[in-house]
């Protein structure tokens, strides 16, 4: 009998699915259930499934904000959503973010040398959401601050301030993350129907970048529909409809850090939960263990020309 993992998400239920995937010789039933931003419903649902499935993925949320090797627990997630989960291991995709996403820009550089030659100008929508991806981007631009913008204080913290070095992101993180982790989660990340709102802001940073990197919901929410032609979007958790929209507005390539199956890319939390379930370990795995499974299953990012 195959493993069963469930991604319980604060996101919209319109993106729900239930599918059967094969990883190596293992069959995994993967299910996503969105609660449309309803934290009470999320808590009730995940508690009702505790001990009945092989692993949980936290969707539409994160367990931690990350700054380098430092993790800050997001209070609302731990206290209001998963406090009573006792029997089923629960992950948020951080292990996959630290592996596949930690070398994503080097993958892009290898696969798209002609695009790199044109420009290395890069926008990272939020470093603390995907720290290892941000470090990969910093290395990609050769640590040249004129070529990169980190949007943590533009969109994440809504202060309207661009950052241009990973060091500056780190400094801000030392000050703000201990505070932010205690804020209501809806202040940190859009949930439910808010995820579907298109609200272009600070669009000049999208327009000047050749490479747009980050969480797709952040990108989709803030990107200018008339300013994305010939760009490369590096992201994850996209549906076939999302890809079609990017094609229509002129995006040239999309790279997802996880494989696409049935028109949809694996959410990092979903892939991580599937690996944990297959491992038989009733816990989050180490970075080395994730690397071993990724190598075993021959999992790597996916490049798609639009």
C-alpha positions as CSV (number, residue, x, y, z in Angstrom):
1,X,0.0,0.0,0.0
2,X,1.4,3.4,-0.9
3,X,2.2,6.2,1.4
4,X,-0.3,9.0,2.0
5,X,0.8,12.6,2.6
6,X,-1.4,15.7,3.0
7,X,-0.5,19.3,2.5
8,X,-2.9,21.3,4.6
9,X,-2.7,24.9,3.3
10,X,-3.9,28.3,4.4
11,X,-4.2,29.0,0.7
12,X,-7.2,28.9,-1.6
13,X,-9.1,25.7,-1.9
14,X,-9.4,26.3,-5.7
15,X,-5.8,24.9,-6.0
16,X,-6.7,21.6,-4.2
17,X,-5.9,18.2,-5.8
18,X,-5.3,14.6,-5.0
19,X,-2.9,12.6,-7.1
20,X,-0.7,9.5,-7.1
21,X,3.0,10.0,-7.7
22,X,5.8,7.5,-8.1
23,X,9.2,8.3,-6.6
24,X,11.7,5.6,-7.5
25,X,9.8,2.4,-6.7
26,X,7.6,4.1,-4.1
27,X,4.0,5.2,-4.7
28,X,2.8,8.2,-2.8
29,X,-0.8,9.6,-2.7
30,X,-0.4,13.3,-2.4
31,X,-3.4,15.5,-1.3
32,X,-3.6,19.2,-0.9
33,X,-6.5,20.7,1.1
34,X,-6.8,24.5,1.3
35,X,-8.6,26.2,4.1
36,X,-9.0,29.7,2.5
37,X,-7.1,31.4,5.3
38,X,-9.3,30.0,8.0
39,X,-6.9,29.1,10.8
40,X,-9.5,27.5,13.0
41,X,-10.5,25.1,10.1
42,X,-6.8,24.4,9.5
43,X,-6.2,23.4,13.1
44,X,-9.3,21.2,13.2
45,X,-8.4,19.5,9.9
46,X,-4.8,18.8,10.7
47,X,-5.7,17.4,14.1
48,X,-8.4,15.2,12.7
49,X,-5.8,13.6,10.3
50,X,-3.0,13.3,12.8
51,X,-1.9,9.7,13.0
52,X,-4.0,8.7,10.0
53,X,-1.5,9.8,7.3
54,X,2.2,9.3,6.8
55,X,3.4,12.9,6.7
56,X,2.0,16.5,6.7
57,X,3.2,19.4,4.6
58,X,2.5,22.9,5.9
59,X,1.1,24.8,2.9
60,X,0.5,28.5,2.5
61,X,2.7,29.1,5.6
62,X,6.1,28.3,7.0
63,X,7.2,26.8,10.3
64,X,10.2,29.2,10.4
65,X,11.6,32.4,9.1
66,X,15.3,31.8,8.1
67,X,18.4,33.9,8.4
68,X,21.5,31.8,7.4
69,X,21.6,28.8,9.8
70,X,19.3,30.6,12.3
71,X,15.6,29.6,12.4
72,X,12.9,31.7,14.0
73,X,9.6,29.8,14.8
74,X,6.6,31.6,13.5
75,X,4.4,31.9,16.7
76,X,1.0,31.7,15.1
77,X,1.8,28.6,13.1
78,X,3.2,26.7,16.1
79,X,0.6,27.9,18.6
80,X,-2.5,28.2,16.6
81,X,-2.1,25.6,13.8
82,X,0.0,22.6,14.7
83,X,0.3,22.7,18.5
84,X,-1.6,19.5,19.0
85,X,-0.1,17.4,16.1
86,X,1.6,14.6,17.9
87,X,1.8,11.5,15.8
88,X,2.4,12.5,12.2
89,X,5.7,14.2,11.1
90,X,5.2,17.7,9.8
91,X,7.5,19.7,7.5
92,X,7.3,23.0,5.6
93,X,9.6,22.4,2.7
94,X,12.7,23.9,4.4
95,X,14.7,20.8,3.7
96,X,14.1,21.0,0.0
97,X,14.7,24.8,0.0
98,X,18.1,24.2,1.5
99,X,19.0,21.6,-1.1
100,X,17.4,22.1,-4.6
101,X,16.9,25.8,-4.2
102,X,20.4,26.3,-2.7
103,X,21.9,25.7,-6.2
104,X,19.0,26.9,-8.3
105,X,20.7,29.9,-9.9
106,X,23.8,27.8,-10.8
107,X,21.4,25.3,-12.5
108,X,20.0,28.3,-14.5
109,X,23.5,29.5,-15.4
110,X,24.4,26.1,-16.7
111,X,21.1,25.6,-18.7
112,X,20.7,29.1,-20.1
113,X,24.2,30.6,-20.8
114,X,22.8,32.9,-23.6
115,X,20.4,34.5,-21.1
116,X,23.2,34.9,-18.6
117,X,25.3,36.6,-21.2
118,X,22.5,39.1,-21.8
119,X,22.1,40.1,-18.2
120,X,22.5,38.9,-14.6
121,X,20.2,41.5,-13.2
122,X,18.1,39.7,-10.5
123,X,15.1,40.3,-8.3
124,X,14.7,38.1,-5.2
125,X,11.2,38.8,-3.8
126,X,12.1,37.7,-0.3
127,X,15.3,36.2,1.1
128,X,14.0,35.2,4.6
129,X,11.3,33.1,2.8
130,X,13.9,31.2,0.8
131,X,17.3,31.9,2.3
132,X,19.3,29.3,0.4
133,X,17.7,30.5,-2.9
134,X,18.7,34.0,-2.0
135,X,22.3,32.9,-1.4
136,X,22.4,31.1,-4.7
137,X,21.2,34.4,-6.4
138,X,23.9,36.4,-4.5
139,X,26.6,34.1,-5.9
140,X,25.0,34.2,-9.3
141,X,25.4,38.0,-9.6
142,X,29.0,37.8,-8.5
143,X,28.1,39.6,-5.3
144,X,27.6,42.8,-7.3
145,X,25.0,44.9,-5.4
146,X,24.1,46.9,-8.6
147,X,22.8,43.7,-10.2
148,X,20.5,42.4,-7.4
149,X,17.5,43.5,-5.3
150,X,16.1,41.7,-2.3
151,X,12.5,42.6,-1.7
152,X,12.1,41.7,1.9
153,X,11.5,45.3,3.0
154,X,9.5,46.1,-0.2
155,X,6.8,43.4,0.0
156,X,7.6,41.2,3.1
157,X,7.8,43.9,5.7
158,X,6.0,46.6,3.6
159,X,8.6,49.3,4.3
160,X,9.3,50.2,0.7
161,X,13.1,49.8,1.0
162,X,15.1,47.8,-1.4
163,X,18.1,45.8,-0.2
164,X,21.1,45.0,-2.4
165,X,23.4,42.7,-0.5
166,X,22.9,39.5,1.4
167,X,24.8,41.1,4.3
168,X,22.2,43.9,4.5
169,X,19.4,41.3,4.5
170,X,21.2,39.5,7.3
171,X,21.5,42.7,9.4
172,X,17.9,43.6,9.0
173,X,17.0,40.0,9.9
174,X,18.8,40.2,13.2
175,X,16.7,43.2,14.2
176,X,13.3,42.3,12.7
177,X,12.9,38.5,12.6
178,X,12.6,38.1,16.4
179,X,9.8,40.6,16.3
180,X,8.1,39.5,13.0
181,X,7.8,35.9,14.1
182,X,5.4,37.0,16.9
183,X,3.1,39.0,14.5
184,X,-0.2,37.6,13.3
185,X,0.6,35.3,10.4
186,X,-1.8,37.1,8.0
187,X,0.4,40.1,8.4
188,X,3.4,38.2,7.1
189,X,2.0,36.2,4.2
190,X,-1.2,36.5,2.2
191,X,-3.7,33.7,2.9
192,X,-7.0,32.4,1.3
193,X,-8.5,34.7,-1.2
194,X,-5.8,37.3,-0.6
195,X,-3.5,35.1,-2.5
196,X,-5.5,35.6,-5.7
197,X,-5.3,39.4,-5.6
198,X,-3.2,41.1,-8.2
199,X,-1.7,44.3,-6.7
200,X,1.4,45.5,-8.7
201,X,3.7,47.4,-6.5
202,X,7.3,48.6,-6.8
203,X,7.1,47.4,-10.4
204,X,10.4,49.1,-11.4
205,X,12.3,46.3,-9.7
206,X,10.5,43.7,-11.8
207,X,11.1,45.7,-15.0
208,X,14.8,46.1,-14.6
209,X,15.5,42.5,-13.6
210,X,16.2,39.7,-16.2
211,X,15.8,37.0,-13.5
212,X,12.8,37.1,-11.2
213,X,13.2,34.7,-8.3
214,X,11.0,33.7,-5.4
215,X,7.7,32.4,-4.1
216,X,5.2,32.4,-7.0
217,X,2.3,33.9,-5.0
218,X,4.6,36.9,-4.2
219,X,5.6,37.2,-7.9
220,X,2.0,36.8,-9.2
221,X,0.6,39.3,-6.8
222,X,3.1,42.1,-7.5
223,X,4.4,41.7,-11.0
224,X,3.4,44.2,-13.8
225,X,1.6,42.3,-16.5
226,X,3.1,44.6,-19.1
227,X,6.7,44.4,-17.8
228,X,7.6,40.7,-17.9
229,X,8.6,40.1,-21.5
230,X,11.7,37.9,-22.1
231,X,12.3,37.4,-18.4
232,X,13.2,34.2,-16.7
233,X,11.0,33.3,-13.7
234,X,12.6,31.0,-11.1
235,X,9.9,29.8,-8.6
236,X,7.8,26.9,-7.5
237,X,4.3,25.6,-6.9
238,X,2.8,26.6,-10.2
239,X,-0.2,25.2,-11.9
240,X,-0.7,24.9,-15.7
241,X,-2.9,28.0,-15.5
242,X,0.0,29.9,-13.8
243,X,2.4,28.8,-16.6
244,X,-0.1,29.9,-19.3
245,X,-0.4,33.3,-17.7
246,X,3.4,33.7,-17.7
247,X,3.4,32.7,-21.4
248,X,0.7,35.2,-22.2
249,X,2.6,38.1,-20.6
250,X,5.8,37.3,-22.5
251,X,7.9,35.4,-19.9
252,X,10.6,33.5,-21.8
253,X,11.5,30.7,-19.4
254,X,10.2,29.3,-16.1
255,X,12.4,27.2,-13.8
256,X,10.7,25.4,-11.0
257,X,12.9,23.9,-8.2
258,X,10.9,20.7,-8.1
259,X,9.6,18.5,-10.9
260,X,6.3,19.1,-12.7
261,X,3.7,16.3,-12.7
262,X,0.4,16.6,-14.3
263,X,0.9,20.2,-15.2
264,X,1.7,21.2,-11.6
265,X,5.1,21.6,-9.9
266,X,5.5,19.8,-6.5
267,X,5.2,22.3,-3.6
268,X,8.5,22.1,-1.6
269,X,6.4,21.1,1.5
270,X,4.7,18.3,-0.5
271,X,7.9,16.9,-1.9
272,X,9.6,17.0,1.5
273,X,6.6,15.3,3.1
274,X,6.7,12.6,0.5
275,X,10.4,11.9,1.1
276,X,9.8,11.8,4.9
277,X,7.0,9.3,4.4
278,X,9.1,7.1,2.1
279,X,12.0,7.2,4.5
280,X,9.9,5.6,7.3
281,X,11.4,8.0,9.8
282,X,8.8,9.7,12.0
283,X,10.7,13.1,11.8
284,X,12.1,15.8,9.7
285,X,15.2,14.6,7.9
286,X,18.6,16.2,7.9
287,X,20.0,18.1,4.9
288,X,22.3,15.2,4.1
289,X,19.4,12.7,4.2
290,X,17.4,14.9,1.8
291,X,20.3,15.1,-0.6
292,X,20.6,11.3,-0.6
293,X,16.9,10.9,-1.5
294,X,17.0,13.6,-4.2
295,X,20.0,11.8,-5.7
296,X,18.3,8.4,-5.4
297,X,15.1,9.6,-7.1
298,X,17.0,11.7,-9.6
299,X,15.1,14.8,-8.7
300,X,16.3,18.2,-10.1
301,X,14.8,21.5,-11.1
302,X,12.8,21.7,-14.3
303,X,13.4,24.2,-17.1
304,X,10.5,25.1,-19.4
305,X,10.6,27.4,-22.4
306,X,7.3,29.3,-22.8
